[in-house]
Amino acid sequence: METSSTPVPAPPRLHWIAAVALTIVTLGLFAPAWMIRQAWWMKRADGDAKALAGLIASITIFAAASIVAEQIGGGSGALITRLANIGLTIGVALAYFEIRAGVEALYGVRLSGPLTFFFNVYYLQYHMRRIARGEHETYSDRLIA
């Protein structure tokens, strides 16, 4: 993680309530897209961050496994679907804990582990928006306009 006082790009400014609303309106399609957007920001802020690659790999493997499960069908297809869901959940959780660690290192804040796990995209967006808006003294001095 980058821990120097080098400026970093401002995180996405979307309000977390707007993210929830867009997820509902798009029947869940917005959340994965916004997850990738958050991970992309972390990759720009910290070039060593692996969250973006982890999310893309998890989503790709999940999609491929779902297609295979559909073709196989029956009990084996259901098992593949369950394993793909578990793998996706683990991949997303790992990516979000990577982003959480990056935010903590870059801005010197402490974020909740349980809230990161259960509300990942929305919880981190709440903090990213606060960082982008400069609502904390420690945040605003590190941003690139």
C-alpha positions in Angstrom: 0.0 0.0 0.0 1.1 3.5 -0.7 1.5 5.3 2.6 3.4 8.4 1.7 1.9 11.8 1.4 1.6 11.6 -2.4 -1.7 12.9 -3.7 -4.2 10.3 -4.9 -7.2 10.7 -7.2 -10.5 11.5 -5.5 -12.8 8.5 -5.0 -16.2 8.3 -6.6 -18.6 10.9 -5.2 -21.9 9.0 -5.7 -24.1 9.1 -2.5 -24.5 5.6 -1.1 -28.3 6.0 -1.1 -28.2 6.7 -4.8 -26.2 3.5 -5.2 -28.9 1.6 -3.3 -31.6 3.1 -5.4 -29.8 2.4 -8.7 -29.2 -1.2 -7.6 -33.0 -1.6 -6.9 -34.0 0.2 -10.2 -31.6 -1.9 -12.3 -32.7 -5.1 -10.5 -29.2 -5.6 -9.0 -27.1 -4.9 -12.1 -25.8 -1.6 -10.8 -24.0 -3.1 -7.8 -21.5 -5.3 -9.6 -20.7 -2.4 -12.0 -20.2 0.0 -9.1 -18.0 -2.6 -7.4 -15.7 -2.6 -10.4 -15.7 1.2 -10.4 -14.6 1.3 -6.8 -11.9 -1.2 -7.4 -10.7 0.7 -10.4 -10.4 3.8 -8.2 -8.4 1.9 -5.7 -6.1 0.6 -8.5 -5.5 4.2 -9.6 -5.0 5.4 -6.0 -2.6 2.5 -5.2 -1.1 0.8 -8.2 -0.3 -2.4 -6.1 -4.0 -3.0 -5.2 -5.3 -6.3 -6.4 -9.1 -5.7 -5.9 -9.9 -4.9 -9.5 -8.3 -8.1 -10.8 -9.9 -10.1 -8.1 -13.4 -8.8 -8.8 -13.1 -9.3 -12.5 -11.7 -12.8 -12.1 -14.5 -13.7 -9.6 -17.2 -12.4 -11.8 -15.8 -14.1 -14.9 -15.4 -17.4 -13.2 -18.9 -17.1 -11.8 -20.4 -16.4 -15.2 -18.5 -19.3 -16.8 -19.6 -21.7 -14.1 -23.2 -20.6 -14.4 -23.1 -21.3 -18.1 -21.6 -24.7 -17.5 -24.1 -25.5 -14.8 -27.0 -24.5 -17.1 -25.7 -26.9 -19.8 -25.2 -29.8 -17.4 -28.4 -29.3 -15.4 -29.6 -31.7 -12.7 -27.8 -32.3 -9.5 -24.3 -31.6 -10.9 -25.4 -28.3 -12.3 -26.9 -27.3 -9.0 -23.7 -28.2 -7.2 -21.7 -26.2 -9.7 -24.0 -23.2 -9.1 -23.6 -23.5 -5.3 -19.8 -23.7 -5.6 -19.8 -20.7 -8.0 -21.9 -18.7 -5.6 -19.5 -19.5 -2.7 -16.5 -18.6 -4.9 -18.1 -15.3 -6.0 -18.9 -14.4 -2.4 -15.4 -15.1 -1.3 -13.9 -13.2 -4.2 -16.0 -10.1 -3.6 -15.2 -10.2 0.1 -11.5 -10.5 -0.5 -11.7 -7.6 -3.0 -13.6 -5.4 -0.6 -11.2 -6.1 2.3 -8.4 -5.1 -0.1 -10.2 -1.8 -0.9 -10.9 -1.3 2.8 -7.2 -1.8 3.7 -6.2 0.7 1.0 -8.6 3.3 2.2 -7.3 2.8 5.8 -3.7 3.1 4.7 -4.2 6.1 2.4 -6.4 8.1 4.7 -5.6 6.9 8.2 -9.2 5.9 9.0 -10.5 2.8 10.7 -13.3 1.0 8.9 -15.6 -1.7 10.3 -14.8 -5.3 9.2 -18.4 -6.6 9.6 -19.9 -3.6 7.8 -17.4 -4.1 5.0 -18.4 -7.7 4.7 -22.2 -7.3 4.8 -22.6 -3.9 3.1 -19.4 -3.7 1.0 -20.4 -1.6 -2.0 -22.6 0.8 0.0 -20.5 1.0 3.2 -17.3 1.8 1.3 -19.2 4.2 -1.0 -20.3 6.1 2.1 -16.7 6.6 3.2 -15.5 7.3 -0.4 -18.0 10.1 -0.8 -16.9 11.6 2.5 -13.3 11.5 1.4 -14.1 13.0 -2.0 -16.1 15.8 -0.4 -13.3 16.6 2.1 -15.5 16.2 5.1 -12.5 15.1 7.2 -9.4 17.2 7.6 -7.2 14.1 7.0 -8.9 13.4 3.7 -8.9 16.6 1.9 -5.1 17.3 2.0 -4.4 14.1 -0.1 -6.8 14.6 -3.0 -6.0 15.6 -6.6 -8.8 17.9 -7.8 
